[in-house]
Amino acid sequence: MRSALVATATALVLAACTGAEPGVRTGSSPSAAPSAAPTVATRTPAPTRTPAPAPAAAPDPHSLPALFDEDVVGGELERVRDLGGTDAYSRHEVTYRSGDLRISGQLLVPTGDGPHPAVVLNHGYIDPAVYVNGQGMPREQDYLAREGFAVLHVDYRGHASSDDTDDLDLELRLGYARDTIAAVKTLRTLDEVDPERIGMLGRSMGGGVTMNALVADPDIVEAAVIHSSVSSRFVDNFRRWTEPGRPEEAAAFEERFGTIKESPEFWRGLSPRTYFDRVDASLLMVHGALDESCPVGWARGTANALEAAGTDAELVVYDTEGHTFAGQWQDKMKRTVDFLRAELDA
Protein backbone atom coordinates (compact mmCIF):
# COMPACT_ATOMS: atom_id res chain seq x y z
CA MET A 1 0.00 0.00 0.00
CA ARG A 2 1.12 3.49 -0.60
CA SER A 3 2.44 5.50 2.33
CA ALA A 4 0.10 8.00 3.97
CA LEU A 5 0.56 11.63 3.23
CA VAL A 6 2.14 13.45 6.12
CA ALA A 7 0.38 16.78 6.59
CA THR A 8 2.35 19.78 7.67
CA ALA A 9 0.52 22.80 8.96
CA THR A 10 1.81 26.14 7.79
CA ALA A 11 1.00 29.68 8.89
CA LEU A 12 1.01 32.78 6.77
CA VAL A 13 2.01 35.75 8.91
CA LEU A 14 1.17 39.20 7.64
CA ALA A 15 3.59 41.98 8.60
CA ALA A 16 2.19 44.70 10.85
CA CYS A 17 1.52 48.08 9.27
CA THR A 18 3.87 50.83 10.36
CA GLY A 19 3.18 54.53 10.61
CA ALA A 20 5.59 57.47 10.50
CA GLU A 21 7.22 58.51 13.77
CA PRO A 22 5.85 61.78 15.22
CA GLY A 23 7.96 64.77 14.26
CA VAL A 24 9.06 67.98 16.05
CA ARG A 25 8.70 71.32 14.36
CA THR A 26 10.40 74.57 15.49
CA GLY A 27 9.17 78.03 14.74
CA SER A 28 12.40 79.11 12.96
CA SER A 29 14.59 77.77 10.20
CA PRO A 30 18.38 77.30 10.55
CA SER A 31 18.99 80.52 8.56
CA ALA A 32 16.69 82.68 10.61
CA ALA A 33 18.15 85.41 12.86
CA PRO A 34 18.39 84.57 16.56
CA SER A 35 15.36 85.60 18.55
CA ALA A 36 15.36 87.22 21.95
CA ALA A 37 12.99 84.64 23.25
CA PRO A 38 13.38 81.01 22.34
CA THR A 39 10.67 79.52 20.24
CA VAL A 40 8.62 76.85 21.84
CA ALA A 41 8.90 73.50 20.16
CA THR A 42 5.50 72.04 19.33
CA ARG A 43 4.89 68.30 18.87
CA THR A 44 2.60 67.28 16.07
CA PRO A 45 -0.07 64.73 16.98
CA ALA A 46 0.95 61.17 16.32
CA PRO A 47 -0.80 59.78 13.25
CA THR A 48 -3.57 57.32 13.93
CA ARG A 49 -2.19 53.85 13.54
CA THR A 50 -4.17 51.26 11.64
CA PRO A 51 -4.28 48.08 13.70
CA ALA A 52 -2.22 45.33 12.19
CA PRO A 53 -4.35 42.60 10.66
CA ALA A 54 -4.53 39.39 12.60
CA PRO A 55 -2.24 36.69 11.23
CA ALA A 56 -4.11 34.67 8.60
CA ALA A 57 -3.73 30.93 8.86
CA ALA A 58 -2.90 29.13 5.65
CA PRO A 59 -5.66 26.78 4.50
CA ASP A 60 -5.45 23.19 5.58
CA PRO A 61 -3.44 21.39 2.86
CA HIS A 62 -6.12 18.69 2.92
CA SER A 63 -8.92 21.00 1.81
CA LEU A 64 -10.43 22.60 -1.25
CA PRO A 65 -9.24 26.10 -0.25
CA ALA A 66 -5.69 24.79 -0.60
CA LEU A 67 -6.41 24.52 -4.34
CA PHE A 68 -7.89 27.98 -4.77
CA ASP A 69 -4.59 29.77 -5.37
CA GLU A 70 -2.70 26.79 -6.75
CA ASP A 71 -1.59 27.07 -10.36
CA VAL A 72 -2.15 23.53 -11.58
CA VAL A 73 0.15 22.85 -14.52
CA GLY A 74 -0.93 20.71 -17.47
CA GLY A 75 0.38 20.04 -20.97
CA GLU A 76 3.12 17.91 -22.54
CA LEU A 77 0.67 15.41 -24.02
CA GLU A 78 2.29 12.28 -25.45
CA ARG A 79 0.48 9.81 -27.68
CA VAL A 80 1.75 6.54 -26.24
CA ARG A 81 -0.15 4.02 -28.32
CA ASP A 82 -2.56 4.00 -31.26
CA LEU A 83 -5.76 2.26 -30.16
CA GLY A 84 -7.39 2.29 -33.56
CA GLY A 85 -10.71 4.05 -33.41
CA THR A 86 -13.48 4.14 -36.04
CA ASP A 87 -14.31 5.96 -39.23
CA ALA A 88 -15.67 8.74 -36.98
CA TYR A 89 -12.66 9.27 -34.74
CA SER A 90 -9.13 8.21 -33.85
CA ARG A 91 -8.22 6.88 -30.40
CA HIS A 92 -4.89 6.98 -28.56
CA GLU A 93 -3.58 6.04 -25.16
CA VAL A 94 -1.90 9.20 -23.92
CA THR A 95 -0.09 10.70 -20.98
CA TYR A 96 0.00 14.34 -19.93
CA ARG A 97 1.45 16.47 -17.19
CA SER A 98 -0.43 17.22 -13.95
CA GLY A 99 1.95 19.25 -11.83
CA ASP A 100 4.90 16.97 -11.11
CA LEU A 101 3.02 13.81 -12.11
CA ARG A 102 2.34 12.07 -15.41
CA ILE A 103 -1.30 11.07 -15.83
CA SER A 104 -2.52 8.52 -18.36
CA GLY A 105 -5.79 8.53 -20.25
CA GLN A 106 -7.38 8.12 -23.66
CA LEU A 107 -7.74 10.79 -26.32
CA LEU A 108 -10.41 10.54 -29.02
CA VAL A 109 -10.29 13.05 -31.88
CA PRO A 110 -13.10 13.30 -34.48
CA THR A 111 -12.19 12.87 -38.12
CA GLY A 112 -12.46 15.96 -40.27
CA ASP A 113 -11.16 19.45 -39.95
CA GLY A 114 -10.81 20.99 -36.51
CA PRO A 115 -10.40 22.64 -34.22
CA HIS A 116 -13.10 20.68 -32.38
CA PRO A 117 -14.97 21.40 -29.17
CA ALA A 118 -13.78 19.08 -26.41
CA VAL A 119 -14.90 17.36 -23.23
CA VAL A 120 -12.85 16.04 -20.31
CA LEU A 121 -14.35 12.83 -18.87
CA ASN A 122 -14.13 12.08 -15.13
CA HIS A 123 -15.03 8.45 -14.47
CA GLY A 124 -16.66 6.94 -11.38
CA TYR A 125 -15.06 4.79 -8.72
CA ILE A 126 -13.24 1.66 -9.85
CA ASP A 127 -10.73 0.00 -7.54
CA PRO A 128 -7.34 1.33 -8.71
CA ALA A 129 -5.91 -2.17 -8.26
CA VAL A 130 -8.02 -3.48 -11.16
CA TYR A 131 -8.60 -0.29 -13.17
CA VAL A 132 -7.23 -0.25 -16.74
CA ASN A 133 -6.60 2.62 -19.13
CA GLY A 134 -9.75 4.41 -20.29
CA GLN A 135 -12.12 2.30 -18.18
CA GLY A 136 -15.48 3.40 -16.88
CA MET A 137 -17.11 5.55 -19.58
CA PRO A 138 -16.72 3.79 -22.95
CA ARG A 139 -20.26 4.61 -24.11
CA GLU A 140 -19.80 8.29 -23.32
CA GLN A 141 -16.45 8.37 -25.12
CA ASP A 142 -17.92 6.91 -28.30
CA TYR A 143 -21.09 9.02 -28.23
CA LEU A 144 -19.32 12.34 -27.72
CA ALA A 145 -16.63 11.64 -30.33
CA ARG A 146 -19.28 10.70 -32.90
CA GLU A 147 -21.03 14.00 -32.10
CA GLY A 148 -17.88 15.91 -33.02
CA PHE A 149 -16.25 16.42 -29.61
CA ALA A 150 -12.62 15.64 -28.88
CA VAL A 151 -12.56 13.60 -25.68
CA LEU A 152 -9.85 13.28 -23.04
CA HIS A 153 -10.73 10.51 -20.59
CA VAL A 154 -8.70 10.96 -17.37
CA ASP A 155 -7.35 7.89 -15.59
CA TYR A 156 -6.49 9.89 -12.40
CA ARG A 157 -3.28 9.54 -10.41
CA GLY A 158 -2.72 6.05 -9.03
CA HIS A 159 -4.77 4.50 -11.88
CA ALA A 160 -3.59 2.54 -14.93
CA SER A 161 -0.26 4.00 -16.14
CA SER A 162 -0.54 7.23 -14.15
CA ASP A 163 2.12 8.05 -11.61
CA ASP A 164 1.48 6.65 -8.16
CA THR A 165 -0.08 8.52 -5.28
CA ASP A 166 -0.70 7.99 -1.57
CA ASP A 167 -3.64 6.33 0.14
CA LEU A 168 -5.09 9.65 1.29
CA ASP A 169 -5.85 10.67 -2.31
CA LEU A 170 -8.15 7.65 -2.54
CA GLU A 171 -10.25 9.20 0.20
CA LEU A 172 -9.97 12.94 -0.41
CA ARG A 173 -9.87 12.91 -4.26
CA LEU A 174 -8.34 16.41 -4.25
CA GLY A 175 -5.51 15.10 -6.44
CA TYR A 176 -8.11 13.84 -8.90
CA ALA A 177 -9.45 17.40 -9.20
CA ARG A 178 -5.92 18.57 -9.99
CA ASP A 179 -5.67 15.93 -12.71
CA THR A 180 -8.90 16.97 -14.42
CA ILE A 181 -7.99 20.66 -14.26
CA ALA A 182 -4.64 19.77 -15.82
CA ALA A 183 -6.49 17.77 -18.50
CA VAL A 184 -8.39 20.89 -19.60
CA LYS A 185 -5.17 22.88 -19.75
CA THR A 186 -3.59 20.10 -21.78
CA LEU A 187 -6.43 20.09 -24.31
CA ARG A 188 -5.92 23.83 -24.79
CA THR A 189 -2.44 23.10 -26.18
CA LEU A 190 -3.65 20.76 -28.95
CA ASP A 191 -4.09 21.99 -32.51
CA GLU A 192 -7.14 19.73 -32.94
CA VAL A 193 -9.01 21.42 -30.08
CA ASP A 194 -10.66 24.83 -29.82
CA PRO A 195 -9.29 26.14 -26.50
CA GLU A 196 -12.38 28.30 -25.96
CA ARG A 197 -14.86 25.42 -26.26
CA ILE A 198 -13.99 22.84 -23.61
CA GLY A 199 -16.47 21.29 -21.20
CA MET A 200 -16.39 18.64 -18.50
CA LEU A 201 -18.47 15.53 -17.79
CA GLY A 202 -18.29 13.49 -14.60
CA ARG A 203 -20.18 10.37 -13.61
CA SER A 204 -20.80 9.07 -10.05
CA MET A 205 -17.53 9.71 -8.14
CA GLY A 206 -16.47 11.70 -11.20
CA GLY A 207 -19.38 14.05 -10.53
CA GLY A 208 -17.78 14.89 -7.20
CA VAL A 209 -14.40 15.33 -8.91
CA THR A 210 -16.07 17.69 -11.38
CA MET A 211 -17.69 19.76 -8.62
CA ASN A 212 -14.34 20.00 -6.81
CA ALA A 213 -12.68 21.23 -10.01
CA LEU A 214 -15.38 23.86 -10.57
CA VAL A 215 -14.93 25.40 -7.13
CA ALA A 216 -11.13 25.04 -7.15
CA ASP A 217 -10.74 26.80 -10.52
CA PRO A 218 -13.93 28.69 -11.45
CA ASP A 219 -12.54 29.64 -14.87
CA ILE A 220 -11.50 26.16 -15.95
CA VAL A 221 -14.57 25.46 -18.15
CA GLU A 222 -17.69 27.27 -19.30
CA ALA A 223 -20.01 24.26 -18.97
CA ALA A 224 -20.09 20.98 -17.08
CA VAL A 225 -22.41 18.00 -16.74
CA ILE A 226 -22.64 15.50 -13.89
CA HIS A 227 -24.43 12.15 -14.20
CA SER A 228 -25.63 10.16 -11.17
CA SER A 229 -23.24 12.07 -8.93
CA VAL A 230 -22.07 11.43 -5.42
CA SER A 231 -23.03 13.99 -2.78
CA SER A 232 -21.58 17.49 -2.69
CA ARG A 233 -21.10 16.95 1.07
CA PHE A 234 -17.96 14.94 1.86
CA VAL A 235 -19.48 13.47 5.02
CA ASP A 236 -22.35 11.86 3.05
CA ASN A 237 -19.92 9.95 0.86
CA PHE A 238 -17.74 8.99 3.81
CA ARG A 239 -20.69 7.51 5.67
CA ARG A 240 -22.11 5.83 2.58
CA TRP A 241 -18.95 4.00 1.48
CA THR A 242 -15.93 4.42 3.76
CA GLU A 243 -17.49 3.61 7.13
CA PRO A 244 -19.28 0.41 6.07
CA GLY A 245 -16.82 -0.69 3.41
CA ARG A 246 -13.48 0.11 5.07
CA PRO A 247 -14.19 0.55 8.79
CA GLU A 248 -10.53 0.39 9.85
CA GLU A 249 -9.57 3.10 7.37
CA ALA A 250 -12.56 5.19 8.49
CA ALA A 251 -11.51 4.94 12.12
CA ALA A 252 -7.92 5.89 11.26
CA PHE A 253 -9.17 8.86 9.22
CA GLU A 254 -11.27 10.17 12.10
CA GLU A 255 -8.43 9.57 14.54
CA ARG A 256 -6.16 11.70 12.38
CA PHE A 257 -8.52 14.52 11.40
CA GLY A 258 -11.31 14.33 13.99
CA THR A 259 -14.95 13.35 13.64
CA ILE A 260 -17.53 15.61 12.05
CA LYS A 261 -18.51 16.79 15.55
CA GLU A 262 -14.92 17.37 16.62
CA SER A 263 -13.68 19.04 13.42
CA PRO A 264 -16.68 20.43 11.48
CA GLU A 265 -14.60 23.00 9.60
CA PHE A 266 -12.22 20.33 8.33
CA TRP A 267 -15.12 18.30 6.91
CA ARG A 268 -16.72 21.40 5.41
CA GLY A 269 -13.40 22.18 3.74
CA LEU A 270 -13.64 18.96 1.74
CA SER A 271 -17.19 19.62 0.52
CA PRO A 272 -17.68 21.51 -2.76
CA ARG A 273 -21.09 22.60 -1.48
CA THR A 274 -19.32 24.88 1.01
CA TYR A 275 -17.91 26.90 -1.89
CA PHE A 276 -20.69 26.83 -4.49
CA ASP A 277 -20.60 30.63 -4.63
CA ARG A 278 -17.32 30.22 -6.57
CA VAL A 279 -18.92 28.23 -9.42
CA ASP A 280 -19.04 30.21 -12.68
CA ALA A 281 -19.72 27.40 -15.14
CA SER A 282 -23.20 26.48 -16.31
CA LEU A 283 -24.04 23.10 -14.83
CA LEU A 284 -26.43 20.34 -15.89
CA MET A 285 -27.17 17.54 -13.41
CA VAL A 286 -28.88 14.32 -14.54
CA HIS A 287 -30.02 11.74 -12.01
CA GLY A 288 -32.26 8.70 -11.75
CA ALA A 289 -34.99 8.73 -9.13
CA LEU A 290 -34.31 5.04 -8.47
CA ASP A 291 -30.54 5.42 -8.11
CA GLU A 292 -29.53 2.68 -5.69
CA SER A 293 -25.96 3.92 -5.25
CA CYS A 294 -26.22 7.71 -5.07
CA PRO A 295 -29.64 8.65 -3.64
CA VAL A 296 -31.59 11.20 -5.64
CA GLY A 297 -31.93 13.23 -2.44
CA TRP A 298 -28.24 14.04 -2.74
CA ALA A 299 -28.83 15.50 -6.20
CA ARG A 300 -31.76 17.56 -4.97
CA GLY A 301 -29.70 18.84 -2.05
CA THR A 302 -26.90 19.80 -4.41
CA ALA A 303 -29.33 21.54 -6.77
CA ASN A 304 -30.88 23.52 -3.91
CA ALA A 305 -27.47 24.58 -2.65
CA LEU A 306 -26.39 25.66 -6.13
CA GLU A 307 -29.57 27.68 -6.55
CA ALA A 308 -29.05 29.34 -3.16
CA ALA A 309 -25.52 30.29 -4.27
CA GLY A 310 -26.89 31.92 -7.43
CA THR A 311 -25.30 29.55 -9.92
CA ASP A 312 -26.63 28.63 -13.37
CA ALA A 313 -27.58 25.01 -12.64
CA GLU A 314 -30.34 22.64 -13.68
CA LEU A 315 -31.32 19.22 -12.31
CA VAL A 316 -33.13 16.71 -14.53
CA VAL A 317 -34.51 13.62 -12.77
CA TYR A 318 -35.58 10.51 -14.70
CA ASP A 319 -38.32 8.83 -12.66
CA THR A 320 -37.71 5.26 -13.87
CA GLU A 321 -33.89 5.19 -14.01
CA GLY A 322 -31.30 3.84 -11.60
CA HIS A 323 -27.58 4.54 -11.33
CA THR A 324 -26.57 3.23 -14.76
CA PHE A 325 -29.50 4.50 -16.86
CA ALA A 326 -30.38 1.20 -18.51
CA GLY A 327 -33.44 2.45 -20.40
CA GLN A 328 -33.05 6.15 -21.22
CA TRP A 329 -29.30 6.44 -21.60
CA GLN A 330 -29.58 7.70 -25.19
CA ASP A 331 -31.98 10.43 -24.13
CA LYS A 332 -29.64 11.41 -21.29
CA MET A 333 -26.72 11.71 -23.70
CA LYS A 334 -28.72 13.70 -26.24
CA ARG A 335 -29.67 16.11 -23.47
CA THR A 336 -26.01 16.29 -22.46
CA VAL A 337 -24.78 17.06 -25.98
CA ASP A 338 -27.53 19.63 -26.58
CA PHE A 339 -26.53 21.39 -23.35
CA LEU A 340 -22.82 21.39 -24.18
CA ARG A 341 -23.42 22.66 -27.71
CA ALA A 342 -25.61 25.49 -26.44
CA GLU A 343 -23.23 26.55 -23.64
CA LEU A 344 -20.01 26.13 -25.62
CA ASP A 345 -21.45 27.48 -28.87
CA ALA A 346 -20.44 24.19 -30.44
C-alpha positions in Angstrom: 0.0 0.0 0.0 1.1 3.5 -0.6 2.4 5.5 2.3 0.1 8.0 4.0 0.6 11.6 3.2 2.1 13.4 6.1 0.4 16.8 6.6 2.4 19.8 7.7 0.5 22.8 9.0 1.8 26.1 7.8 1.0 29.7 8.9 1.0 32.8 6.8 2.0 35.8 8.9 1.2 39.2 7.6 3.6 42.0 8.6 2.2 44.7 10.8 1.5 48.1 9.3 3.9 50.8 10.4 3.2 54.5 10.6 5.6 57.5 10.5 7.2 58.5 13.8 5.9 61.8 15.2 8.0 64.8 14.3 9.1 68.0 16.1 8.7 71.3 14.4 10.4 74.6 15.5 9.2 78.0 14.7 12.4 79.1 13.0 14.6 77.8 10.2 18.4 77.3 10.5 19.0 80.5 8.6 16.7 82.7 10.6 18.1 85.4 12.9 18.4 84.6 16.6 15.4 85.6 18.5 15.4 87.2 21.9 13.0 84.6 23.2 13.4 81.0 22.3 10.7 79.5 20.2 8.6 76.9 21.8 8.9 73.5 20.2 5.5 72.0 19.3 4.9 68.3 18.9 2.6 67.3 16.1 -0.1 64.7 17.0 1.0 61.2 16.3 -0.8 59.8 13.3 -3.6 57.3 13.9 -2.2 53.9 13.5 -4.2 51.3 11.6 -4.3 48.1 13.7 -2.2 45.3 12.2 -4.4 42.6 10.7 -4.5 39.4 12.6 -2.2 36.7 11.2 -4.1 34.7 8.6 -3.7 30.9 8.9 -2.9 29.1 5.7 -5.7 26.8 4.5 -5.4 23.2 5.6 -3.4 21.4 2.9 -6.1 18.7 2.9 -8.9 21.0 1.8 -10.4 22.6 -1.3 -9.2 26.1 -0.2 -5.7 24.8 -0.6 -6.4 24.5 -4.3 -7.9 28.0 -4.8 -4.6 29.8 -5.4 -2.7 26.8 -6.8 -1.6 27.1 -10.4 -2.2 23.5 -11.6 0.2 22.8 -14.5 -0.9 20.7 -17.5 0.4 20.0 -21.0 3.1 17.9 -22.5 0.7 15.4 -24.0 2.3 12.3 -25.5 0.5 9.8 -27.7 1.8 6.5 -26.2 -0.1 4.0 -28.3 -2.6 4.0 -31.3 -5.8 2.3 -30.2 -7.4 2.3 -33.6 -10.7 4.1 -33.4 -13.5 4.1 -36.0 -14.3 6.0 -39.2 -15.7 8.7 -37.0 -12.7 9.3 -34.7 -9.1 8.2 -33.8 -8.2 6.9 -30.4 -4.9 7.0 -28.6 -3.6 6.0 -25.2 -1.9 9.2 -23.9 -0.1 10.7 -21.0 0.0 14.3 -19.9 1.4 16.5 -17.2 -0.4 17.2 -13.9 2.0 19.2 -11.8 4.9 17.0 -11.1 3.0 13.8 -12.1 2.3 12.1 -15.4 -1.3 11.1 -15.8 -2.5 8.5 -18.4 -5.8 8.5 -20.3 -7.4 8.1 -23.7 -7.7 10.8 -26.3 -10.4 10.5 -29.0 -10.3 13.0 -31.9 -13.1 13.3 -34.5 -12.2 12.9 -38.1 -12.5 16.0 -40.3 -11.2 19.5 -40.0 -10.8 21.0 -36.5 -10.4 22.6 -34.2 -13.1 20.7 -32.4 -15.0 21.4 -29.2 -13.8 19.1 -26.4 -14.9 17.4 -23.2 -12.9 16.0 -20.3 -14.3 12.8 -18.9 -14.1 12.1 -15.1 -15.0 8.4 -14.5 -16.7 6.9 -11.4 -15.1 4.8 -8.7 -13.2 1.7 -9.8 -10.7 0.0 -7.5 -7.3 1.3 -8.7 -5.9 -2.2 -8.3 -8.0 -3.5 -11.2 -8.6 -0.3 -13.2 -7.2 -0.2 -16.7 -6.6 2.6 -19.1 -9.7 4.4 -20.3 -12.1 2.3 -18.2 -15.5 3.4 -16.9 -17.1 5.5 -19.6 -16.7 3.8 -23.0 -20.3 4.6 -24.1 -19.8 8.3 -23.3 -16.4 8.4 -25.1 -17.9 6.9 -28.3 -21.1 9.0 -28.2 -19.3 12.3 -27.7 -16.6 11.6 -30.3 -19.3 10.7 -32.9 -21.0 14.0 -32.1 -17.9 15.9 -33.0 -16.2 16.4 -29.6 -12.6 15.6 -28.9 -12.6 13.6 -25.7 -9.9 13.3 -23.0 -10.7 10.5 -20.6 -8.7 11.0 -17.4 -7.3 7.9 -15.6 -6.5 9.9 -12.4 -3.3 9.5 -10.4 -2.7 6.0 -9.0 -4.8 4.5 -11.9 -3.6 2.5 -14.9 -0.3 4.0 -16.1 -0.5 7.2 -14.2 2.1 8.1 -11.6 1.5 6.6 -8.2 -0.1 8.5 -5.3 -0.7 8.0 -1.6 -3.6 6.3 0.1 -5.1 9.7 1.3 -5.9 10.7 -2.3 -8.1 7.6 -2.5 -10.3 9.2 0.2 -10.0 12.9 -0.4 -9.9 12.9 -4.3 -8.3 16.4 -4.2 -5.5 15.1 -6.4 -8.1 13.8 -8.9 -9.5 17.4 -9.2 -5.9 18.6 -10.0 -5.7 15.9 -12.7 -8.9 17.0 -14.4 -8.0 20.7 -14.3 -4.6 19.8 -15.8 -6.5 17.8 -18.5 -8.4 20.9 -19.6 -5.2 22.9 -19.7 -3.6 20.1 -21.8 -6.4 20.1 -24.3 -5.9 23.8 -24.8 -2.4 23.1 -26.2 -3.7 20.8 -28.9 -4.1 22.0 -32.5 -7.1 19.7 -32.9 -9.0 21.4 -30.1 -10.7 24.8 -29.8 -9.3 26.1 -26.5 -12.4 28.3 -26.0 -14.9 25.4 -26.3 -14.0 22.8 -23.6 -16.5 21.3 -21.2 -16.4 18.6 -18.5 -18.5 15.5 -17.8 -18.3 13.5 -14.6 -20.2 10.4 -13.6 -20.8 9.1 -10.0 -17.5 9.7 -8.1 -16.5 11.7 -11.2 -19.4 14.0 -10.5 -17.8 14.9 -7.2 -14.4 15.3 -8.9 -16.1 17.7 -11.4 -17.7 19.8 -8.6 -14.3 20.0 -6.8 -12.7 21.2 -10.0 -15.4 23.9 -10.6 -14.9 25.4 -7.1 -11.1 25.0 -7.2 -10.7 26.8 -10.5 -13.9 28.7 -11.4 -12.5 29.6 -14.9 -11.5 26.2 -15.9 -14.6 25.5 -18.2 -17.7 27.3 -19.3 -20.0 24.3 -19.0 -20.1 21.0 -17.1 -22.4 18.0 -16.7 -22.6 15.5 -13.9 -24.4 12.1 -14.2 -25.6 10.2 -11.2 -23.2 12.1 -8.9 -22.1 11.4 -5.4 -23.0 14.0 -2.8 -21.6 17.5 -2.7 -21.1 17.0 1.1 -18.0 14.9 1.9 -19.5 13.5 5.0 -22.3 11.9 3.1 -19.9 9.9 0.9 -17.7 9.0 3.8 -20.7 7.5 5.7 -22.1 5.8 2.6 -18.9 4.0 1.5 -15.9 4.4 3.8 -17.5 3.6 7.1 -19.3 0.4 6.1 -16.8 -0.7 3.4 -13.5 0.1 5.1 -14.2 0.5 8.8 -10.5 0.4 9.9 -9.6 3.1 7.4 -12.6 5.2 8.5 -11.5 4.9 12.1 -7.9 5.9 11.3 -9.2 8.9 9.2 -11.3 10.2 12.1 -8.4 9.6 14.5 -6.2 11.7 12.4 -8.5 14.5 11.4 -11.3 14.3 14.0 -14.9 13.3 13.6 -17.5 15.6 12.1 -18.5 16.8 15.6 -14.9 17.4 16.6 -13.7 19.0 13.4 -16.7 20.4 11.5 -14.6 23.0 9.6 -12.2 20.3 8.3 -15.1 18.3 6.9 -16.7 21.4 5.4 -13.4 22.2 3.7 -13.6 19.0 1.7 -17.2 19.6 0.5 -17.7 21.5 -2.8 -21.1 22.6 -1.5 -19.3 24.9 1.0 -17.9 26.9 -1.9 -20.7 26.8 -4.5 -20.6 30.6 -4.6 -17.3 30.2 -6.6 -18.9 28.2 -9.4 -19.0 30.2 -12.7 -19.7 27.4 -15.1 -23.2 26.5 -16.3 -24.0 23.1 -14.8 -26.4 20.3 -15.9 -27.2 17.5 -13.4 -28.9 14.3 -14.5 -30.0 11.7 -12.0 -32.3 8.7 -11.8 -35.0 8.7 -9.1 -34.3 5.0 -8.5 -30.5 5.4 -8.1 -29.5 2.7 -5.7 -26.0 3.9 -5.3 -26.2 7.7 -5.1 -29.6 8.7 -3.6 -31.6 11.2 -5.6 -31.9 13.2 -2.4 -28.2 14.0 -2.7 -28.8 15.5 -6.2 -31.8 17.6 -5.0 -29.7 18.8 -2.0 -26.9 19.8 -4.4 -29.3 21.5 -6.8 -30.9 23.5 -3.9 -27.5 24.6 -2.6 -26.4 25.7 -6.1 -29.6 27.7 -6.5 -29.0 29.3 -3.2 -25.5 30.3 -4.3 -26.9 31.9 -7.4 -25.3 29.6 -9.9 -26.6 28.6 -13.4 -27.6 25.0 -12.6 -30.3 22.6 -13.7 -31.3 19.2 -12.3 -33.1 16.7 -14.5 -34.5 13.6 -12.8 -35.6 10.5 -14.7 -38.3 8.8 -12.7 -37.7 5.3 -13.9 -33.9 5.2 -14.0 -31.3 3.8 -11.6 -27.6 4.5 -11.3 -26.6 3.2 -14.8 -29.5 4.5 -16.9 -30.4 1.2 -18.5 -33.4 2.5 -20.4 -33.0 6.1 -21.2 -29.3 6.4 -21.6 -29.6 7.7 -25.2 -32.0 10.4 -24.1 -29.6 11.4 -21.3 -26.7 11.7 -23.7 -28.7 13.7 -26.2 -29.7 16.1 -23.5 -26.0 16.3 -22.5 -24.8 17.1 -26.0 -27.5 19.6 -26.6 -26.5 21.4 -23.4 -22.8 21.4 -24.2 -23.4 22.7 -27.7 -25.6 25.5 -26.4 -23.2 26.6 -23.6 -20.0 26.1 -25.6 -21.4 27.5 -28.9 -20.4 24.2 -30.4 
